[in-house]
Amino acid sequence: MMLLPCLISRSLSGSRFPSRPLVPAKIQKGPDNTKARKGATVTLTAEIMGEPAPDVGWTKDGEDIEEDDRVFFEIGSTTTTLTIRRATPQDSGKYEVYVENSLGMDQSFARVDVA
């Protein structure tokens, strides 16, 4: 019986795909303080980064925001945006956005005033 040589190819990382550098979660630019009239739409946007992709959350006056069809947030690869439709004076307060991954966390605050 004759044995044939077997060639095995593997990259240094053990994967055929290059790995991305790991980056702690960070808010590059926080949301701006905002004043709005009652009934207006308010948007707060933050520029975010991190690898692995960070978990993102928003709070108002220290309480997690319960999303609905009027108040909700979106998370993209480099930004997160909180939208408040039909704003009321009760929406006024201190808003916080936070990001966290296995390498770190960051937060930023903005004040919203609705009159």
C-alpha positions as CSV (number, residue, x, y, z in Angstrom):
1,M,0.0,0.0,0.0
2,M,1.3,3.4,-0.9
3,L,0.6,6.5,1.3
4,L,0.1,9.9,-0.3
5,P,1.3,13.1,1.4
6,C,-1.5,15.3,2.7
7,L,-1.1,19.0,2.7
8,I,-3.0,21.1,5.3
9,S,-3.2,24.9,4.9
10,R,-4.1,27.2,7.7
11,S,-3.6,30.9,8.4
12,L,-1.9,32.0,11.6
13,S,-5.3,33.0,13.1
14,G,-6.8,29.6,12.3
15,S,-9.3,31.3,10.0
16,R,-9.4,32.1,6.3
17,F,-10.6,35.5,7.1
18,P,-8.5,38.3,8.6
19,S,-9.5,39.2,12.2
20,R,-10.5,42.8,13.0
21,P,-8.6,44.6,15.7
22,L,-10.4,44.7,19.0
23,V,-11.5,48.2,20.1
24,P,-13.1,49.3,23.4
25,A,-16.7,50.7,23.2
26,K,-16.5,54.4,22.8
27,I,-18.8,57.4,22.1
28,Q,-17.0,59.5,19.5
29,K,-19.5,62.3,19.7
30,G,-22.3,62.5,22.2
31,P,-25.8,63.9,21.6
32,D,-26.4,67.7,21.7
33,N,-28.6,69.4,24.3
34,T,-31.9,70.1,22.6
35,K,-34.8,72.5,23.0
36,A,-38.1,71.8,21.3
37,R,-41.7,72.9,21.1
38,K,-44.5,70.7,22.3
39,G,-45.6,68.4,19.4
40,A,-42.2,68.5,17.6
41,T,-40.0,65.5,16.8
42,V,-36.8,65.4,18.9
43,T,-33.8,63.4,17.7
44,L,-30.6,62.7,19.7
45,T,-27.7,61.2,17.8
46,A,-24.4,59.8,19.1
47,E,-21.4,58.6,17.1
48,I,-20.3,55.2,18.4
49,M,-17.5,52.7,17.8
50,G,-16.2,49.4,19.2
51,E,-15.1,45.9,18.2
52,P,-16.8,43.7,19.0
53,A,-19.9,45.8,18.3
54,P,-21.0,47.3,21.5
55,D,-24.4,46.9,23.3
56,V,-26.2,50.3,23.2
57,G,-28.8,51.7,25.5
58,W,-30.6,54.9,26.3
59,T,-32.0,56.2,29.6
60,K,-34.0,59.2,30.7
61,D,-33.4,60.6,34.2
62,G,-31.6,57.3,35.1
63,E,-34.4,55.0,34.0
64,D,-34.2,52.7,31.0
65,I,-36.4,54.0,28.1
66,E,-39.3,51.8,27.2
67,E,-39.7,51.9,23.5
68,D,-43.0,52.4,21.7
69,D,-44.3,53.9,18.5
70,R,-43.6,57.4,19.9
71,V,-40.2,57.0,21.6
72,F,-37.6,54.6,20.1
73,F,-34.0,54.3,19.2
74,E,-32.1,52.9,16.3
75,I,-28.6,51.4,16.3
76,G,-26.3,51.6,13.2
77,S,-22.7,50.5,12.7
78,T,-21.4,54.0,13.7
79,T,-24.4,55.9,15.1
80,T,-27.3,55.5,17.4
81,T,-30.3,57.8,17.3
82,L,-33.1,58.3,19.9
83,T,-36.3,59.7,18.4
84,I,-39.2,61.2,20.4
85,R,-42.3,62.0,18.3
86,R,-45.0,64.4,19.4
87,A,-42.8,65.6,22.3
88,T,-44.5,66.8,25.5
89,P,-43.1,68.7,28.5
90,Q,-43.0,65.3,30.3
91,D,-40.2,64.3,27.8
92,S,-37.9,67.0,29.2
93,G,-35.0,65.6,31.2
94,K,-31.5,64.3,31.2
95,Y,-30.9,61.6,28.6
96,E,-28.0,59.2,28.6
97,V,-26.6,57.0,25.9
98,Y,-24.2,54.2,26.9
99,V,-22.2,51.7,25.0
100,E,-20.4,48.6,26.3
101,N,-18.5,45.7,24.9
102,S,-16.1,43.2,26.5
103,L,-13.2,45.7,26.4
104,G,-14.9,48.8,27.9
105,M,-17.8,51.1,28.3
106,D,-18.6,54.8,27.7
107,Q,-21.5,57.2,28.2
108,S,-22.6,60.6,27.3
109,F,-25.5,62.9,28.4
110,A,-27.8,65.5,26.8
111,R,-30.5,67.7,28.2
112,V,-33.8,67.9,26.4
113,D,-36.2,70.8,27.2
114,V,-39.7,70.7,25.7
115,A,-42.0,73.8,26.1
